């Protein structure tokens, strides 16, 4: 049944030469620009319970994940880490680099936008860096107030092969390209006379998504990812902050917040059953909450999984066709079809609409928390097993704990 159009979103294309994209938003899925949130609650949680990077809070499972990779994935991840490490290390010190010229003393928004597209980014937006979301371990690191949000598309065909090693090539390979492009864009900003700090997508200073939404570059999808007008969730995100004068963008209502509740294909198709169908209020934001402890082991074991990305119609077909189809028919494009919902898991087989794999309970028994927390948990189990820990086990525990404390907490990681 056709729907009445509430408003039409007009968004610039993916290059300087691309035409403007017009996206109709049906009346029944029109909502608020950006993300529904309660500002005082967001402020409260950021103050009393500040966020921390998963690379810190979930360090134990970050290390464990390498143990469940296939040999092919393990080999590729080693190559990627080696190739990407210099870019991540370079980004970490960018806030200390001085500008290379005197300030041009004018608004530099359009200069940066043009340069970003020239470097190959598919979308760019501008907003205030929202310190409420800054990770506890990064609060002293973040220096500048203006956020340049850049998105780089990962290969479409490789993405549709999810979950697979081929899709991981697209996933991690895009990060390598993006890190290099961010460093180049930061150099350009310094040539205009202003500082530029690269927030690498592999060493995040915060969840980037809220700032991309604030910059009008998409909305939060039920799958927990940014659903953008050009790429759906098929983009890798990074931020560069600066003290240069910029004009900020505004959040946009693409209809995603309510459309996702009409769709929910990602929740239906998630192999781990990790996406809640009903929205909840979490840290002041209304969202479909991802259950991390169900998602993580499946994602690690099965080549990054990301079925929630593959099965999203906005990712698969594009936001414009999906929203046009909804206006014309009242239906979700591709829903209940093999073209959208079918996926294959290694050693499990193919699963079409309505079909999901089953997993042994042991899959979900994996290390939790930081490395030292998991070490304590394991040692506690040994002490309480009825026999107590042996002197050798106690010595090994002390040695490993000392190694963790001496090494400190690493925040670098890109899963």
FILUMKE-407932 format. One record per residue (C-alpha): residue number from 1; residue in three letters; chain; x, y, z. Coordinates in Angstrom, 1 decimal. Example, Ala and Ser with C-alpha at 12.3 -4.5 7.8 and 13.67 -1.06 7.14 Angstrom:
// residues 2
1 | ALA | A | 12.3 | -4.5 | 7.8
2 | SER | A | 13.7 | -1.1 | 7.1
//
This chain:
// residues 415
1 | UNK | A | 0.0 | 0.0 | 0.0
2 | UNK | A | 1.5 | 3.4 | -1.0
3 | UNK | A | 2.7 | 5.8 | 1.7
4 | UNK | A | 2.5 | 9.5 | 1.9
5 | UNK | A | 5.8 | 11.2 | 1.8
6 | UNK | A | 6.6 | 13.3 | 4.8
7 | UNK | A | 9.8 | 14.9 | 3.6
8 | UNK | A | 12.6 | 14.4 | 1.1
9 | UNK | A | 16.3 | 14.4 | 2.2
10 | UNK | A | 18.8 | 15.8 | -0.3
11 | UNK | A | 22.3 | 14.6 | 0.2
12 | UNK | A | 25.5 | 15.3 | -1.8
13 | UNK | A | 26.9 | 12.5 | -3.8
14 | UNK | A | 30.0 | 10.4 | -3.2
15 | UNK | A | 32.3 | 12.6 | -5.3
16 | UNK | A | 32.5 | 16.3 | -6.1
17 | UNK | A | 30.9 | 15.6 | -9.5
18 | UNK | A | 28.1 | 13.2 | -8.3
19 | UNK | A | 24.5 | 14.5 | -8.5
20 | UNK | A | 22.6 | 15.2 | -5.3
21 | UNK | A | 20.7 | 12.1 | -4.0
22 | UNK | A | 17.0 | 12.6 | -3.1
23 | UNK | A | 15.6 | 10.2 | -0.5
24 | UNK | A | 11.9 | 10.2 | 0.3
25 | UNK | A | 10.8 | 9.6 | 3.9
26 | UNK | A | 7.4 | 8.1 | 4.4
27 | UNK | A | 5.0 | 9.8 | 6.9
28 | UNK | A | 4.7 | 6.8 | 9.2
29 | UNK | A | 8.5 | 6.4 | 9.6
30 | UNK | A | 9.3 | 10.1 | 10.0
31 | UNK | A | 10.9 | 10.9 | 13.3
32 | UNK | A | 13.4 | 13.2 | 14.9
33 | UNK | A | 16.7 | 14.3 | 13.3
34 | UNK | A | 19.6 | 12.1 | 14.5
35 | UNK | A | 19.1 | 9.8 | 17.4
36 | UNK | A | 16.2 | 10.0 | 20.0
37 | UNK | A | 17.9 | 10.8 | 23.3
38 | UNK | A | 17.5 | 12.4 | 26.7
39 | UNK | A | 20.3 | 14.9 | 26.9
40 | UNK | A | 20.4 | 15.0 | 30.7
41 | UNK | A | 20.8 | 11.2 | 30.9
42 | UNK | A | 23.6 | 11.2 | 28.3
43 | UNK | A | 25.4 | 13.9 | 30.4
44 | UNK | A | 24.8 | 11.9 | 33.6
45 | UNK | A | 26.2 | 8.7 | 32.3
46 | UNK | A | 29.2 | 10.3 | 30.6
47 | UNK | A | 30.0 | 12.0 | 33.9
48 | UNK | A | 29.3 | 9.2 | 36.4
49 | UNK | A | 30.0 | 6.2 | 34.3
50 | UNK | A | 32.4 | 7.3 | 31.5
51 | UNK | A | 32.8 | 5.0 | 28.5
52 | UNK | A | 35.9 | 2.9 | 27.9
53 | UNK | A | 37.2 | 1.4 | 24.7
54 | UNK | A | 36.5 | -2.2 | 24.1
55 | UNK | A | 40.2 | -2.5 | 23.5
56 | UNK | A | 40.6 | -1.9 | 27.2
57 | UNK | A | 37.4 | -3.2 | 28.8
58 | UNK | A | 37.3 | -6.3 | 26.6
59 | UNK | A | 41.0 | -6.9 | 26.2
60 | UNK | A | 40.8 | -10.5 | 27.3
61 | UNK | A | 38.5 | -11.5 | 24.5
62 | UNK | A | 40.5 | -9.4 | 22.0
63 | UNK | A | 43.5 | -11.6 | 22.7
64 | UNK | A | 41.4 | -14.8 | 22.8
65 | UNK | A | 39.8 | -14.2 | 19.4
66 | UNK | A | 43.1 | -14.9 | 17.7
67 | UNK | A | 42.9 | -18.5 | 19.1
68 | UNK | A | 39.7 | -19.3 | 17.2
69 | UNK | A | 40.8 | -17.9 | 13.8
70 | UNK | A | 41.3 | -20.3 | 10.9
71 | UNK | A | 44.9 | -20.5 | 9.8
72 | UNK | A | 44.0 | -18.4 | 6.7
73 | UNK | A | 42.4 | -15.7 | 8.8
74 | UNK | A | 45.2 | -15.7 | 11.3
75 | UNK | A | 47.8 | -15.3 | 8.6
76 | UNK | A | 45.9 | -12.4 | 7.0
77 | UNK | A | 45.4 | -10.7 | 10.3
78 | UNK | A | 49.1 | -10.8 | 11.0
79 | UNK | A | 49.8 | -9.2 | 7.6
80 | UNK | A | 47.2 | -6.6 | 8.2
81 | UNK | A | 48.5 | -5.7 | 11.7
82 | UNK | A | 52.0 | -5.3 | 10.3
83 | UNK | A | 50.8 | -3.1 | 7.4
84 | UNK | A | 48.5 | -1.0 | 9.5
85 | UNK | A | 50.6 | -0.5 | 12.7
86 | UNK | A | 52.7 | 2.4 | 11.3
87 | UNK | A | 49.6 | 4.4 | 10.3
88 | UNK | A | 48.0 | 3.9 | 13.7
89 | UNK | A | 51.2 | 4.8 | 15.5
90 | UNK | A | 51.5 | 8.0 | 13.4
91 | UNK | A | 47.9 | 9.0 | 14.1
92 | UNK | A | 48.5 | 8.7 | 17.8
93 | UNK | A | 51.0 | 11.6 | 17.8
94 | UNK | A | 49.3 | 13.9 | 15.3
95 | UNK | A | 47.9 | 16.2 | 18.0
96 | UNK | A | 51.4 | 17.3 | 18.8
97 | UNK | A | 52.3 | 18.4 | 15.3
98 | UNK | A | 52.3 | 22.1 | 14.6
99 | UNK | A | 50.7 | 23.7 | 11.5
100 | UNK | A | 53.1 | 24.2 | 8.6
101 | UNK | A | 51.8 | 27.6 | 7.6
102 | UNK | A | 50.1 | 30.7 | 9.0
103 | UNK | A | 46.3 | 30.5 | 9.5
104 | UNK | A | 44.4 | 31.4 | 6.4
105 | UNK | A | 41.9 | 33.2 | 8.7
106 | UNK | A | 38.7 | 32.1 | 7.1
107 | UNK | A | 36.2 | 29.3 | 7.3
108 | UNK | A | 37.9 | 26.1 | 5.9
109 | UNK | A | 34.9 | 23.8 | 5.7
110 | UNK | A | 34.7 | 23.7 | 1.9
111 | UNK | A | 38.5 | 23.4 | 1.6
112 | UNK | A | 38.4 | 20.3 | 3.7
113 | UNK | A | 35.4 | 18.9 | 2.0
114 | UNK | A | 37.0 | 19.2 | -1.4
115 | UNK | A | 40.3 | 17.7 | -0.2
116 | UNK | A | 38.4 | 14.8 | 1.5
117 | UNK | A | 36.7 | 13.8 | -1.8
118 | UNK | A | 39.9 | 14.2 | -3.7
119 | UNK | A | 41.6 | 11.8 | -1.4
120 | UNK | A | 38.8 | 9.2 | -2.0
121 | UNK | A | 36.5 | 9.5 | 0.9
122 | UNK | A | 32.8 | 8.9 | -0.1
123 | UNK | A | 31.2 | 11.2 | 2.5
124 | UNK | A | 32.3 | 13.9 | 4.9
125 | UNK | A | 30.6 | 15.9 | 7.5
126 | UNK | A | 31.4 | 18.5 | 10.2
127 | UNK | A | 30.3 | 18.8 | 13.8
128 | UNK | A | 31.5 | 19.5 | 17.3
129 | UNK | A | 33.6 | 16.8 | 18.9
130 | UNK | A | 31.3 | 15.5 | 21.6
131 | UNK | A | 33.5 | 14.9 | 24.7
132 | UNK | A | 30.6 | 13.2 | 26.5
133 | UNK | A | 31.4 | 10.0 | 24.5
134 | UNK | A | 35.2 | 10.1 | 25.0
135 | UNK | A | 36.7 | 7.0 | 26.4
136 | UNK | A | 38.2 | 7.3 | 29.9
137 | UNK | A | 41.7 | 6.3 | 28.6
138 | UNK | A | 41.5 | 9.0 | 25.9
139 | UNK | A | 40.2 | 12.0 | 27.8
140 | UNK | A | 43.7 | 13.6 | 28.1
141 | UNK | A | 44.6 | 12.7 | 24.5
142 | UNK | A | 41.8 | 14.6 | 22.7
143 | UNK | A | 42.8 | 18.1 | 22.0
144 | UNK | A | 40.6 | 20.0 | 19.5
145 | UNK | A | 36.9 | 21.0 | 19.4
146 | UNK | A | 35.9 | 20.6 | 15.7
147 | UNK | A | 35.3 | 17.1 | 14.3
148 | UNK | A | 35.6 | 16.2 | 10.6
149 | UNK | A | 33.8 | 12.9 | 10.1
150 | UNK | A | 35.0 | 10.9 | 7.1
151 | UNK | A | 33.6 | 7.7 | 5.6
152 | UNK | A | 35.3 | 5.3 | 3.3
153 | UNK | A | 33.3 | 2.7 | 1.5
154 | UNK | A | 34.4 | -0.9 | 1.5
155 | UNK | A | 34.1 | -3.0 | -1.6
156 | UNK | A | 30.5 | -3.9 | -2.4
157 | UNK | A | 31.0 | -7.3 | -3.9
158 | UNK | A | 33.3 | -8.5 | -1.2
159 | UNK | A | 30.9 | -7.3 | 1.4
160 | UNK | A | 28.1 | -9.4 | 0.0
161 | UNK | A | 30.2 | -12.5 | 0.5
162 | UNK | A | 29.9 | -12.1 | 4.3
163 | UNK | A | 31.0 | -14.0 | 6.4
164 | UNK | A | 34.1 | -14.9 | 4.5
165 | UNK | A | 37.8 | -14.3 | 4.3
166 | UNK | A | 37.1 | -12.3 | 1.1
167 | UNK | A | 34.9 | -10.0 | 3.1
168 | UNK | A | 37.7 | -9.6 | 5.7
169 | UNK | A | 40.0 | -8.5 | 2.9
170 | UNK | A | 37.5 | -5.6 | 2.3
171 | UNK | A | 37.0 | -4.9 | 6.0
172 | UNK | A | 40.6 | -4.6 | 7.1
173 | UNK | A | 42.0 | -3.4 | 3.7
174 | UNK | A | 39.7 | -0.4 | 3.9
175 | UNK | A | 41.1 | 0.4 | 7.3
176 | UNK | A | 44.6 | 0.5 | 5.9
177 | UNK | A | 43.6 | 2.9 | 3.1
178 | UNK | A | 41.5 | 5.1 | 5.4
179 | UNK | A | 44.3 | 5.5 | 7.9
180 | UNK | A | 46.7 | 6.7 | 5.2
181 | UNK | A | 44.1 | 9.1 | 3.8
182 | UNK | A | 43.4 | 10.5 | 7.2
183 | UNK | A | 47.0 | 11.3 | 7.7
184 | UNK | A | 47.1 | 13.1 | 4.3
185 | UNK | A | 44.0 | 15.1 | 5.2
186 | UNK | A | 45.5 | 16.1 | 8.5
187 | UNK | A | 48.6 | 17.3 | 6.6
188 | UNK | A | 46.4 | 19.4 | 4.4
189 | UNK | A | 44.7 | 21.0 | 7.3
190 | UNK | A | 48.1 | 22.0 | 8.8
191 | UNK | A | 49.0 | 23.6 | 5.5
192 | UNK | A | 46.0 | 25.9 | 6.1
193 | UNK | A | 47.5 | 27.0 | 9.3
194 | UNK | A | 45.6 | 24.8 | 11.9
195 | UNK | A | 46.2 | 21.8 | 14.0
196 | UNK | A | 44.8 | 18.4 | 13.1
197 | UNK | A | 44.5 | 15.3 | 15.2
198 | UNK | A | 43.7 | 11.9 | 13.6
199 | UNK | A | 41.4 | 9.7 | 15.5
200 | UNK | A | 42.3 | 6.4 | 13.8
201 | UNK | A | 39.4 | 3.9 | 13.2
202 | UNK | A | 41.7 | 1.4 | 14.8
203 | UNK | A | 42.5 | 3.3 | 18.0
204 | UNK | A | 39.2 | 5.1 | 18.6
205 | UNK | A | 38.9 | 8.0 | 21.0
206 | UNK | A | 35.2 | 7.4 | 21.4
207 | UNK | A | 32.2 | 5.7 | 19.7
208 | UNK | A | 32.3 | 7.7 | 16.4
209 | UNK | A | 28.7 | 7.0 | 15.4
210 | UNK | A | 27.0 | 9.7 | 17.5
211 | UNK | A | 29.2 | 12.4 | 15.8
212 | UNK | A | 28.5 | 11.0 | 12.3
213 | UNK | A | 24.8 | 11.2 | 13.1
214 | UNK | A | 25.2 | 14.8 | 14.5
215 | UNK | A | 26.9 | 15.7 | 11.2
216 | UNK | A | 23.9 | 14.5 | 9.2
217 | UNK | A | 25.7 | 11.4 | 7.7
218 | UNK | A | 23.2 | 8.8 | 8.6
219 | UNK | A | 21.3 | 7.4 | 11.6
220 | UNK | A | 21.7 | 4.5 | 14.1
221 | UNK | A | 20.4 | 1.3 | 12.7
222 | UNK | A | 18.9 | -1.6 | 14.6
223 | UNK | A | 22.2 | -3.5 | 13.9
224 | UNK | A | 24.1 | -0.9 | 15.9
225 | UNK | A | 25.8 | 0.5 | 12.9
226 | UNK | A | 25.6 | 3.8 | 11.0
227 | UNK | A | 23.1 | 3.5 | 8.2
228 | UNK | A | 24.4 | 6.1 | 5.7
229 | UNK | A | 22.6 | 7.4 | 2.6
230 | UNK | A | 25.2 | 6.1 | 0.2
231 | UNK | A | 26.7 | 2.9 | 1.8
232 | UNK | A | 24.3 | 1.7 | 4.4
233 | UNK | A | 26.6 | 0.2 | 7.0
234 | UNK | A | 29.2 | -0.6 | 4.4
235 | UNK | A | 31.6 | 2.1 | 5.4
236 | UNK | A | 34.6 | 2.5 | 7.7
237 | UNK | A | 34.5 | 5.6 | 9.9
238 | UNK | A | 37.2 | 7.9 | 11.2
239 | UNK | A | 37.4 | 11.4 | 12.7
240 | UNK | A | 39.9 | 14.2 | 12.5
241 | UNK | A | 39.7 | 17.0 | 15.0
242 | UNK | A | 41.0 | 20.5 | 14.5
243 | UNK | A | 41.0 | 24.0 | 15.9
244 | UNK | A | 40.3 | 25.5 | 12.5
245 | UNK | A | 37.1 | 27.5 | 11.8
246 | UNK | A | 34.4 | 25.3 | 10.4
247 | UNK | A | 30.6 | 25.5 | 9.8
248 | UNK | A | 28.9 | 22.5 | 11.4
249 | UNK | A | 26.3 | 20.4 | 9.8
250 | UNK | A | 23.0 | 19.4 | 11.4
251 | UNK | A | 21.5 | 15.9 | 12.1
252 | UNK | A | 19.0 | 14.6 | 9.6
253 | UNK | A | 15.9 | 12.4 | 9.8
254 | UNK | A | 16.4 | 9.7 | 7.1
255 | UNK | A | 13.5 | 7.7 | 8.6
256 | UNK | A | 15.9 | 5.0 | 9.7
257 | UNK | A | 14.9 | 5.0 | 13.4
258 | UNK | A | 11.4 | 3.8 | 12.7
259 | UNK | A | 12.1 | 2.0 | 9.4
260 | UNK | A | 14.3 | -0.4 | 11.3
261 | UNK | A | 11.4 | -1.5 | 13.5
262 | UNK | A | 9.4 | -2.2 | 10.3
263 | UNK | A | 12.3 | -4.2 | 9.0
264 | UNK | A | 14.3 | -6.0 | 11.7
265 | UNK | A | 15.9 | -8.4 | 9.2
266 | UNK | A | 19.2 | -8.0 | 11.0
267 | UNK | A | 17.6 | -9.2 | 14.3
268 | UNK | A | 15.9 | -12.1 | 12.6
269 | UNK | A | 19.0 | -13.2 | 10.7
270 | UNK | A | 21.7 | -12.7 | 13.4
271 | UNK | A | 23.2 | -16.2 | 13.9
272 | UNK | A | 24.0 | -15.4 | 17.5
273 | UNK | A | 20.6 | -14.0 | 18.3
274 | UNK | A | 22.4 | -10.9 | 19.6
275 | UNK | A | 20.2 | -8.0 | 18.5
276 | UNK | A | 17.1 | -7.1 | 20.5
277 | UNK | A | 13.9 | -6.7 | 18.5
278 | UNK | A | 12.5 | -4.0 | 20.9
279 | UNK | A | 14.3 | -0.7 | 21.5
280 | UNK | A | 15.4 | 0.2 | 25.0
281 | UNK | A | 16.8 | 3.3 | 26.6
282 | UNK | A | 20.5 | 2.9 | 27.2
283 | UNK | A | 22.8 | 5.6 | 28.6
284 | UNK | A | 20.2 | 8.2 | 27.5
285 | UNK | A | 19.8 | 6.9 | 23.9
286 | UNK | A | 16.9 | 4.9 | 22.4
287 | UNK | A | 18.2 | 1.9 | 20.5
288 | UNK | A | 18.1 | -1.8 | 19.7
289 | UNK | A | 20.7 | -3.1 | 22.1
290 | UNK | A | 23.4 | -5.5 | 21.0
291 | UNK | A | 24.2 | -8.3 | 23.3
292 | UNK | A | 28.0 | -8.3 | 23.2
293 | UNK | A | 28.6 | -11.7 | 24.9
294 | UNK | A | 26.5 | -13.4 | 22.2
295 | UNK | A | 27.9 | -11.5 | 19.3
296 | UNK | A | 31.6 | -11.6 | 20.1
297 | UNK | A | 32.3 | -15.4 | 20.0
298 | UNK | A | 30.4 | -15.9 | 16.7
299 | UNK | A | 32.0 | -12.9 | 15.1
300 | UNK | A | 35.5 | -14.1 | 16.1
301 | UNK | A | 34.9 | -17.7 | 15.1
302 | UNK | A | 33.2 | -17.1 | 11.7
303 | UNK | A | 35.4 | -14.7 | 9.7
304 | UNK | A | 33.9 | -11.5 | 11.3
305 | UNK | A | 30.3 | -12.7 | 10.8
306 | UNK | A | 28.6 | -9.4 | 10.1
307 | UNK | A | 25.5 | -11.0 | 8.8
308 | UNK | A | 23.7 | -8.0 | 10.4
309 | UNK | A | 25.5 | -5.9 | 7.8
310 | UNK | A | 24.9 | -8.3 | 4.9
311 | UNK | A | 21.2 | -8.6 | 5.6
312 | UNK | A | 20.5 | -4.9 | 6.0
313 | UNK | A | 18.5 | -3.8 | 2.9
314 | UNK | A | 19.9 | -0.3 | 3.1
315 | UNK | A | 23.4 | -1.7 | 2.8
316 | UNK | A | 22.4 | -4.2 | 0.2
317 | UNK | A | 20.3 | -2.1 | -2.1
318 | UNK | A | 21.0 | 1.5 | -1.0
319 | UNK | A | 18.9 | 3.9 | 1.1
320 | UNK | A | 17.2 | 5.6 | -1.8
321 | UNK | A | 15.8 | 2.5 | -3.5
322 | UNK | A | 14.8 | 1.0 | -0.1
323 | UNK | A | 12.9 | 4.2 | 0.9
324 | UNK | A | 11.4 | 4.6 | -2.5
325 | UNK | A | 10.1 | 1.0 | -2.4
326 | UNK | A | 8.7 | 1.6 | 1.1
327 | UNK | A | 6.8 | 4.7 | -0.1
328 | UNK | A | 5.5 | 2.9 | -3.2
329 | UNK | A | 4.5 | -0.4 | -1.5
330 | UNK | A | 4.7 | -0.1 | 2.2
331 | UNK | A | 7.1 | -3.1 | 2.2
332 | UNK | A | 10.7 | -3.6 | 3.1
333 | UNK | A | 12.7 | -4.3 | -0.1
334 | UNK | A | 14.1 | -7.8 | -0.1
335 | UNK | A | 12.6 | -9.0 | 3.1
336 | UNK | A | 12.0 | -12.7 | 3.3
337 | UNK | A | 14.0 | -13.3 | 0.1
338 | UNK | A | 17.1 | -15.4 | -0.3
339 | UNK | A | 18.7 | -12.5 | -2.1
340 | UNK | A | 18.7 | -10.4 | 1.1
341 | UNK | A | 18.5 | -12.9 | 3.9
342 | UNK | A | 20.5 | -15.9 | 2.8
343 | UNK | A | 23.9 | -16.6 | 4.2
344 | UNK | A | 26.4 | -19.4 | 4.7
345 | UNK | A | 28.5 | -20.2 | 7.7
346 | UNK | A | 31.7 | -22.3 | 7.4
347 | UNK | A | 31.1 | -25.9 | 8.4
348 | UNK | A | 27.4 | -25.1 | 9.2
349 | UNK | A | 26.0 | -24.7 | 5.7
350 | UNK | A | 23.5 | -22.4 | 4.0
351 | UNK | A | 20.7 | -20.7 | 5.9
352 | UNK | A | 17.7 | -19.1 | 4.1
353 | UNK | A | 14.9 | -17.0 | 5.4
354 | UNK | A | 13.6 | -18.3 | 8.7
355 | UNK | A | 16.6 | -20.6 | 9.2
356 | UNK | A | 19.4 | -20.1 | 11.7
357 | UNK | A | 22.3 | -22.2 | 12.8
358 | UNK | A | 22.7 | -23.7 | 16.3
359 | UNK | A | 25.9 | -23.6 | 18.4
360 | UNK | A | 27.3 | -25.6 | 21.2
361 | UNK | A | 27.0 | -23.7 | 24.5
362 | UNK | A | 30.8 | -23.9 | 25.0
363 | UNK | A | 31.2 | -21.4 | 22.1
364 | UNK | A | 29.9 | -18.7 | 24.4
365 | UNK | A | 32.3 | -19.5 | 27.2
366 | UNK | A | 35.1 | -17.1 | 26.4
367 | UNK | A | 37.4 | -14.7 | 28.4
368 | UNK | A | 35.5 | -11.7 | 29.8
369 | UNK | A | 36.7 | -8.2 | 30.8
370 | UNK | A | 40.3 | -6.9 | 30.9
371 | UNK | A | 43.3 | -9.2 | 30.8
372 | UNK | A | 44.0 | -8.9 | 34.5
373 | UNK | A | 40.3 | -9.5 | 35.4
374 | UNK | A | 40.2 | -12.7 | 33.4
375 | UNK | A | 43.5 | -13.8 | 34.9
376 | UNK | A | 42.0 | -13.3 | 38.4
377 | UNK | A | 38.9 | -15.2 | 37.5
378 | UNK | A | 40.9 | -18.2 | 36.2
379 | UNK | A | 43.1 | -18.2 | 39.3
380 | UNK | A | 40.0 | -17.9 | 41.6
381 | UNK | A | 38.6 | -21.0 | 39.9
382 | UNK | A | 41.8 | -22.9 | 40.6
383 | UNK | A | 41.7 | -21.8 | 44.3
384 | UNK | A | 38.1 | -22.8 | 44.7
385 | UNK | A | 38.3 | -26.2 | 42.9
386 | UNK | A | 38.7 | -28.0 | 46.2
387 | UNK | A | 42.4 | -28.5 | 46.0
388 | UNK | A | 43.6 | -24.9 | 46.0
389 | UNK | A | 46.2 | -23.5 | 43.7
390 | UNK | A | 49.6 | -25.2 | 43.6
391 | UNK | A | 52.8 | -23.2 | 44.3
392 | UNK | A | 53.6 | -23.4 | 40.6
393 | UNK | A | 50.2 | -22.1 | 39.6
394 | UNK | A | 50.5 | -19.3 | 42.1
395 | UNK | A | 54.0 | -18.3 | 40.8
396 | UNK | A | 52.7 | -18.4 | 37.2
397 | UNK | A | 49.8 | -16.2 | 38.1
398 | UNK | A | 52.0 | -13.6 | 39.8
399 | UNK | A | 54.4 | -13.7 | 36.8
400 | UNK | A | 51.6 | -13.2 | 34.3
401 | UNK | A | 50.0 | -10.4 | 36.3
402 | UNK | A | 53.3 | -8.6 | 36.6
403 | UNK | A | 53.7 | -8.8 | 32.9
404 | UNK | A | 50.3 | -7.3 | 32.3
405 | UNK | A | 50.9 | -4.5 | 34.7
406 | UNK | A | 54.3 | -3.8 | 33.4
407 | UNK | A | 53.1 | -3.7 | 29.8
408 | UNK | A | 50.2 | -1.4 | 30.7
409 | UNK | A | 46.9 | -1.1 | 28.8
410 | UNK | A | 47.0 | -1.0 | 25.0
411 | UNK | A | 44.2 | 0.8 | 23.3
412 | UNK | A | 45.2 | -0.1 | 19.8
413 | UNK | A | 43.0 | -2.6 | 18.0
414 | UNK | A | 40.7 | -2.7 | 15.0
415 | UNK | A | 38.0 | -5.3 | 15.3
//
